[in-house]
Amino acid sequence: MNRVSAALYAAALILSGCAATGQGLVGGVSTSADVLAQMGHPAERVAAADGDTIWFYPNHFGRVTYAVHVAPDGRVRLVDQVLDEAHVARIAAGQTTRAQVGAMFGPPYQTTYLPRQKREVWTWNMFNVQQIPHQLHVQMSDDGIVREVLMLEDRRGRNELFFRF
């Protein structure tokens, strides 16, 4: 992808997601009704350990996910873009649980099972800090504990032109 194409792609992503970014929602002031009016219904709602409910909004072709933390009284506590390297760094292999990963990132783009390793793999599309497409793969053993975290460059389609004749 050349620089012009990358810039146009980034601009299209920004423009396509402006309505569902949570901009204008204010922690402690905005309500769940404000969230529904601005962002629509979430893809998933997860009960958090602190009593909040986290509403997840995958966006930008699944490479960005906004998490809206809603307190029990219906007020918004926080709106956060969670598919980034800072959030990935919070996953601790051997300690983080399946439920914690779900509460961190929301619904995965894809789930698979590796029978030989006896591991479930949750995959999300995301961008790294340079805005290069990557895939996040979180592998969990049957006991629900994260065993491995891989963030790999997503090269699908990058060499597509070289193979067309």
Backbone as CSV, one residue per row, in Angstrom:
resi,resn,N_x,N_y,N_z,CA_x,CA_y,CA_z,C_x,C_y,C_z
1,MET,0.858,-1.165,0.000,0.000,0.000,0.000,0.904,1.227,0.000
2,ASN,0.736,2.124,-0.986,1.568,3.315,-1.022,1.054,4.353,-0.031
3,ARG,1.797,5.446,0.151,1.444,6.458,1.161,0.114,7.136,0.870
4,VAL,-0.171,7.426,-0.391,-1.436,8.079,-0.744,-2.598,7.153,-0.431
5,SER,-2.480,5.884,-0.818,-3.542,4.920,-0.532,-3.740,4.769,0.973
6,ALA,-2.641,4.704,1.706,-2.732,4.571,3.164,-3.409,5.781,3.787
7,ALA,-3.085,6.974,3.287,-3.704,8.198,3.813,-5.197,8.231,3.509
8,LEU,-5.576,7.848,2.282,-6.996,7.811,1.923,-7.747,6.773,2.750
9,TYR,-7.124,5.627,2.967,-7.737,4.576,3.773,-7.949,5.069,5.204
10,ALA,-6.933,5.695,5.783,-7.039,6.215,7.150,-8.128,7.279,7.253
11,ALA,-8.202,8.162,6.261,-9.237,9.201,6.270,-10.629,8.583,6.185
12,ALA,-10.781,7.576,5.351,-12.085,6.906,5.231,-12.476,6.237,6.540
13,LEU,-11.497,5.634,7.217,-11.784,5.011,8.502,-12.230,6.037,9.530
14,ILE,-11.532,7.146,9.568,-11.880,8.197,10.524,-13.276,8.719,10.255
15,LEU,-13.575,9.027,9.005,-14.884,9.574,8.661,-16.003,8.566,8.869
16,SER,-15.744,7.307,8.597,-16.800,6.299,8.724,-17.152,6.014,10.170
17,GLY,-16.273,6.330,11.097,-16.538,5.997,12.484,-16.840,7.158,13.390
18,CYS,-16.963,8.363,12.875,-17.158,9.526,13.726,-18.433,9.444,14.552
19,ALA,-19.480,8.865,14.016,-20.748,8.821,14.731,-20.735,7.836,15.888
20,ALA,-19.867,6.873,15.880,-19.880,5.839,16.906,-18.610,5.826,17.742
21,THR,-18.040,6.974,18.026,-16.818,7.036,18.810,-17.059,7.421,20.250
22,GLY,-18.269,7.829,20.568,-18.549,8.260,21.927,-18.161,9.701,22.182
23,GLN,-17.742,10.427,21.132,-17.411,11.835,21.311,-18.652,12.569,21.790
24,GLY,-18.487,13.408,22.776,-19.617,14.145,23.324,-20.216,13.480,24.545
25,LEU,-19.896,12.212,24.772,-20.357,11.552,25.988,-19.419,11.946,27.125
26,VAL,-19.997,12.332,28.269,-19.200,12.834,29.382,-19.397,11.921,30.589
27,GLY,-18.283,11.389,31.104,-18.342,10.531,32.281,-18.992,11.244,33.453
28,GLY,-19.914,10.554,34.123,-20.609,11.116,35.274,-21.795,11.986,34.919
29,VAL,-21.932,12.351,33.641,-23.021,13.226,33.205,-23.925,12.505,32.208
30,SER,-23.327,11.925,31.167,-24.104,11.244,30.131,-24.757,9.993,30.707
31,THR,-25.862,9.606,30.102,-26.606,8.430,30.562,-26.602,7.343,29.490
32,SER,-27.101,6.175,29.879,-27.199,5.078,28.920,-28.118,5.463,27.757
33,ALA,-29.126,6.284,28.014,-30.007,6.758,26.936,-29.229,7.616,25.946
34,ASP,-28.293,8.428,26.449,-27.446,9.244,25.567,-26.571,8.345,24.690
35,VAL,-26.058,7.281,25.281,-25.221,6.337,24.531,-26.037,5.692,23.416
36,LEU,-27.224,5.197,23.751,-28.078,4.569,22.741,-28.438,5.544,21.630
37,ALA,-28.697,6.801,21.982,-29.055,7.802,20.975,-27.889,8.100,20.050
38,GLN,-26.684,8.136,20.581,-25.518,8.502,19.774,-24.879,7.310,19.071
39,MET,-24.803,6.163,19.763,-24.026,5.047,19.239,-24.875,3.845,18.831
40,GLY,-26.142,3.834,19.196,-27.006,2.706,18.883,-26.839,1.584,19.884
41,HIS,-27.366,0.432,19.540,-27.278,-0.723,20.430,-25.894,-1.357,20.343
42,PRO,-25.328,-1.769,21.472,-23.990,-2.367,21.454,-24.001,-3.771,20.860
43,ALA,-22.845,-4.191,20.378,-22.688,-5.557,19.871,-22.747,-6.563,21.016
44,GLU,-22.311,-6.119,22.193,-22.308,-7.001,23.354,-22.286,-6.164,24.619
45,ARG,-22.895,-6.696,25.671,-22.855,-6.088,27.003,-22.260,-7.120,27.956
46,VAL,-21.284,-6.687,28.749,-20.600,-7.590,29.680,-20.672,-6.987,31.076
47,ALA,-21.013,-7.797,32.055,-21.015,-7.348,33.444,-19.568,-7.287,33.929
48,ALA,-19.168,-6.133,34.452,-17.811,-5.950,34.961,-17.757,-6.311,36.437
49,ALA,-16.567,-6.618,36.924,-16.377,-7.012,38.316,-16.763,-5.894,39.288
50,ASP,-16.672,-4.642,38.855,-16.966,-3.511,39.739,-18.452,-3.134,39.772
51,GLY,-19.291,-3.907,39.099,-20.724,-3.632,39.087,-21.202,-2.879,37.857
52,ASP,-20.277,-2.302,37.107,-20.646,-1.620,35.865,-21.052,-2.645,34.810
53,THR,-21.676,-2.161,33.756,-21.904,-2.958,32.560,-21.103,-2.302,31.452
54,ILE,-20.352,-3.100,30.712,-19.528,-2.563,29.628,-20.238,-2.857,28.319
55,TRP,-20.489,-1.797,27.557,-21.133,-1.910,26.252,-20.041,-1.813,25.199
56,PHE,-19.970,-2.790,24.288,-18.924,-2.820,23.276,-19.464,-2.445,21.900
57,TYR,-18.698,-1.587,21.221,-19.047,-1.098,19.886,-17.871,-1.315,18.932
58,PRO,-17.791,-2.477,18.263,-16.756,-2.662,17.231,-17.017,-1.691,16.078
59,ASN,-15.953,-1.169,15.504,-16.063,-0.112,14.512,-14.896,-0.216,13.532
60,HIS,-14.882,0.595,12.522,-13.777,0.667,11.541,-13.411,-0.714,11.017
61,PHE,-14.410,-1.427,10.513,-14.197,-2.760,9.972,-13.635,-3.710,11.025
62,GLY,-14.025,-3.500,12.291,-13.608,-4.375,13.379,-12.238,-4.085,13.932
63,ARG,-11.553,-3.053,13.467,-10.198,-2.765,13.945,-10.166,-1.806,15.130
64,VAL,-11.309,-1.283,15.504,-11.433,-0.387,16.646,-12.665,-0.844,17.423
65,THR,-12.560,-0.916,18.731,-13.712,-1.241,19.568,-13.794,-0.241,20.706
66,TYR,-14.943,0.408,20.813,-15.182,1.331,21.915,-15.910,0.594,23.024
67,ALA,-15.432,0.767,24.250,-16.066,0.196,25.432,-16.650,1.350,26.232
68,VAL,-17.956,1.296,26.465,-18.633,2.312,27.257,-18.983,1.671,28.590
69,HIS,-18.399,2.201,29.668,-18.658,1.687,31.007,-19.863,2.428,31.580
70,VAL,-20.923,1.676,31.866,-22.160,2.253,32.385,-22.340,1.773,33.824
71,ALA,-22.454,2.725,34.750,-22.635,2.415,36.172,-24.039,1.871,36.419
72,PRO,-24.252,1.229,37.562,-25.580,0.693,37.877,-26.691,1.755,37.862
73,ASP,-26.349,3.019,38.122,-27.367,4.078,38.102,-27.656,4.596,36.688
74,GLY,-27.017,3.990,35.659,-27.265,4.371,34.273,-26.385,5.488,33.760
75,ARG,-25.459,5.967,34.571,-24.546,7.032,34.139,-23.293,6.436,33.501
76,VAL,-22.782,7.126,32.500,-21.547,6.701,31.819,-20.356,7.054,32.702
77,ARG,-19.502,6.075,32.938,-18.263,6.349,33.691,-17.106,6.660,32.745
78,LEU,-17.047,5.920,31.613,-15.869,5.995,30.747,-16.216,5.510,29.351
79,VAL,-15.631,6.152,28.339,-15.676,5.668,26.960,-14.224,5.494,26.536
80,ASP,-13.872,4.287,26.115,-12.474,3.968,25.861,-12.347,3.124,24.600
81,GLN,-11.363,3.443,23.756,-11.026,2.608,22.595,-10.083,1.541,23.126
82,VAL,-10.500,0.274,23.082,-9.764,-0.778,23.780,-8.845,-1.627,22.904
83,LEU,-9.003,-1.584,21.593,-8.125,-2.389,20.732,-6.862,-1.600,20.412
84,ASP,-5.958,-1.570,21.384,-4.676,-0.892,21.202,-3.604,-1.644,21.994
85,GLU,-2.367,-1.290,21.756,-1.260,-2.020,22.367,-1.206,-1.839,23.881
86,ALA,-1.674,-0.700,24.391,-1.688,-0.494,25.839,-2.608,-1.496,26.528
87,HIS,-3.759,-1.753,25.925,-4.676,-2.738,26.505,-4.136,-4.162,26.331
88,VAL,-3.515,-4.448,25.202,-2.944,-5.778,24.977,-1.878,-6.073,26.036
89,ALA,-1.112,-5.054,26.429,-0.051,-5.236,27.419,-0.596,-5.633,28.792
90,ARG,-1.872,-5.436,29.029,-2.490,-5.792,30.316,-2.782,-7.286,30.452
91,ILE,-2.690,-8.014,29.350,-2.948,-9.456,29.393,-1.700,-10.155,29.915
92,ALA,-1.862,-10.952,30.948,-0.741,-11.687,31.534,-0.936,-13.184,31.290
93,ALA,-0.078,-13.751,30.447,-0.148,-15.193,30.184,0.017,-15.939,31.499
94,GLY,-0.823,-16.954,31.717,-0.775,-17.734,32.933,-1.602,-17.151,34.069
95,GLN,-2.162,-15.936,33.869,-2.932,-15.298,34.941,-4.292,-14.783,34.473
96,THR,-4.329,-14.107,33.335,-5.571,-13.501,32.868,-6.556,-14.588,32.459
97,THR,-7.832,-14.383,32.797,-8.854,-15.383,32.494,-9.625,-15.016,31.229
98,ARG,-10.350,-16.004,30.711,-11.212,-15.819,29.543,-12.212,-14.687,29.809
99,ALA,-12.818,-14.674,30.985,-13.796,-13.638,31.330,-13.152,-12.255,31.359
100,GLN,-11.930,-12.167,31.866,-11.231,-10.880,31.898,-10.915,-10.384,30.489
101,VAL,-10.521,-11.294,29.606,-10.249,-10.912,28.213,-11.534,-10.410,27.557
102,GLY,-12.648,-11.109,27.788,-13.930,-10.681,27.243,-14.349,-9.313,27.748
103,ALA,-14.079,-9.032,29.028,-14.417,-7.728,29.603,-13.458,-6.640,29.139
104,MET,-12.266,-7.039,28.687,-11.285,-6.068,28.190,-11.569,-5.619,26.768
105,PHE,-11.877,-6.589,25.880,-11.947,-6.321,24.442,-13.316,-6.515,23.802
106,GLY,-14.243,-7.137,24.517,-15.547,-7.382,23.923,-15.513,-8.573,22.989
107,PRO,-16.519,-8.665,22.126,-16.629,-9.857,21.285,-15.483,-9.959,20.288
108,PRO,-14.878,-11.144,20.179,-13.805,-11.315,19.194,-14.362,-11.339,17.778
109,TYR,-13.500,-10.993,16.842,-13.842,-11.067,15.422,-14.059,-12.514,15.012
110,GLN,-13.257,-13.403,15.601,-13.288,-14.816,15.213,-12.856,-15.660,16.406
111,THR,-13.433,-16.831,16.541,-12.966,-17.795,17.534,-12.662,-19.107,16.823
112,THR,-11.611,-19.750,17.256,-11.234,-21.050,16.709,-10.779,-21.943,17.864
113,TYR,-10.660,-23.226,17.587,-10.178,-24.167,18.596,-9.060,-24.998,17.986
114,LEU,-7.965,-25.114,18.717,-6.825,-25.923,18.289,-6.859,-27.232,19.075
115,PRO,-7.385,-28.312,18.487,-7.597,-29.549,19.249,-6.315,-30.191,19.780
116,ARG,-5.234,-30.127,19.031,-3.994,-30.764,19.500,-3.432,-30.050,20.727
117,GLN,-3.519,-28.733,20.720,-3.022,-27.963,21.864,-4.087,-27.796,22.945
118,LYS,-5.330,-28.142,22.605,-6.465,-27.948,23.505,-6.554,-26.479,23.930
119,ARG,-6.591,-25.623,22.911,-6.658,-24.183,23.167,-7.732,-23.535,22.304
120,GLU,-8.455,-22.647,22.939,-9.401,-21.799,22.226,-8.661,-20.508,21.878
121,VAL,-8.865,-20.019,20.655,-8.183,-18.798,20.212,-9.233,-17.758,19.857
122,TRP,-9.113,-16.599,20.489,-9.956,-15.460,20.156,-9.110,-14.495,19.351
123,THR,-9.669,-13.992,18.249,-8.931,-13.115,17.342,-9.683,-11.808,17.142
124,TRP,-8.940,-10.710,17.201,-9.462,-9.378,16.886,-8.569,-8.750,15.823
125,ASN,-9.163,-7.993,14.926,-8.407,-7.150,14.004,-8.160,-5.840,14.721
126,MET,-6.998,-5.258,14.519,-6.663,-3.992,15.175,-5.547,-3.294,14.413
127,PHE,-5.195,-2.113,14.853,-4.047,-1.382,14.317,-2.980,-1.319,15.401
128,ASN,-1.708,-1.345,14.990,-0.652,-1.101,15.965,-0.482,0.419,16.105
129,VAL,0.534,0.850,16.848,0.703,2.291,17.090,1.023,3.068,15.810
130,GLN,1.544,2.408,14.775,1.815,3.065,13.492,0.626,2.968,12.546
131,GLN,-0.521,2.488,13.045,-1.737,2.319,12.246,-1.583,1.292,11.131
132,ILE,-0.755,0.290,11.374,-0.589,-0.824,10.450,-1.535,-1.939,10.907
133,PRO,-2.330,-2.519,10.000,-3.264,-3.573,10.405,-2.545,-4.769,11.023
134,HIS,-3.073,-5.218,12.138,-2.565,-6.391,12.849,-3.738,-7.255,13.268
135,GLN,-3.418,-8.481,13.662,-4.397,-9.349,14.287,-3.882,-9.712,15.673
136,LEU,-4.779,-9.638,16.650,-4.482,-10.045,18.012,-5.081,-11.422,18.210
137,HIS,-4.241,-12.389,18.602,-4.684,-13.756,18.865,-4.418,-14.050,20.343
138,VAL,-5.462,-14.367,21.082,-5.324,-14.723,22.492,-5.698,-16.191,22.627
139,GLN,-4.707,-17.002,23.025,-4.923,-18.447,23.175,-5.180,-18.774,24.644
140,MET,-6.264,-19.538,24.880,-6.631,-19.918,26.238,-6.758,-21.433,26.336
141,SER,-6.257,-21.994,27.413,-6.389,-23.438,27.636,-7.803,-23.748,28.117
142,ASP,-8.111,-25.038,28.201,-9.457,-25.458,28.574,-9.871,-24.996,29.971
143,ASP,-8.906,-24.650,30.827,-9.247,-24.157,32.166,-9.596,-22.669,32.167
144,GLY,-9.580,-22.037,30.958,-9.977,-20.638,30.844,-8.886,-19.636,31.154
145,ILE,-7.646,-20.074,31.198,-6.515,-19.187,31.483,-5.774,-18.882,30.176
146,VAL,-5.395,-17.620,29.998,-4.625,-17.220,28.815,-3.259,-17.886,28.876
147,ARG,-2.873,-18.506,27.772,-1.573,-19.171,27.684,-0.615,-18.442,26.751
148,GLU,-1.152,-17.770,25.734,-0.277,-17.090,24.776,-1.027,-15.931,24.137
149,VAL,-0.286,-14.844,23.893,-0.840,-13.660,23.238,0.067,-13.334,22.059
150,LEU,-0.517,-13.280,20.867,0.248,-12.974,19.661,-0.386,-11.787,18.958
151,MET,0.415,-10.808,18.617,-0.044,-9.676,17.816,0.791,-9.685,16.548
152,LEU,0.154,-10.089,15.438,0.870,-10.309,14.183,0.365,-9.365,13.107
153,GLU,1.278,-8.893,12.269,0.877,-8.019,11.172,-0.098,-8.756,10.261
154,ASP,-1.157,-8.080,9.900,-2.184,-8.640,9.025,-1.803,-8.302,7.587
155,ARG,-1.228,-9.256,6.884,-0.723,-9.004,5.531,-1.704,-9.448,4.456
156,ARG,-2.930,-9.808,4.867,-3.932,-10.215,3.873,-4.153,-9.090,2.877
157,GLY,-4.072,-9.422,1.601,-4.345,-8.449,0.553,-3.176,-7.552,0.192
158,ARG,-2.098,-7.546,0.966,-0.972,-6.653,0.682,-0.252,-7.032,-0.603
159,ASN,-0.112,-8.308,-0.882,0.590,-8.763,-2.078,-0.376,-9.184,-3.176
160,GLU,-1.605,-8.796,-3.029,-2.645,-9.219,-3.961,-2.320,-8.855,-5.408
161,LEU,-1.774,-7.667,-5.631,-1.499,-7.223,-6.996,-0.378,-8.011,-7.658
162,PHE,0.528,-8.563,-6.861,1.638,-9.300,-7.432,1.203,-10.651,-8.005
163,PHE,0.056,-11.164,-7.571,-0.364,-12.477,-7.991,-1.473,-12.460,-9.027
164,ARG,-1.893,-11.306,-9.445,-2.941,-11.214,-10.474,-2.281,-11.028,-11.836
165,PHE,-2.735,-11.817,-12.782,-2.206,-11.711,-14.140,-3.312,-11.480,-15.114
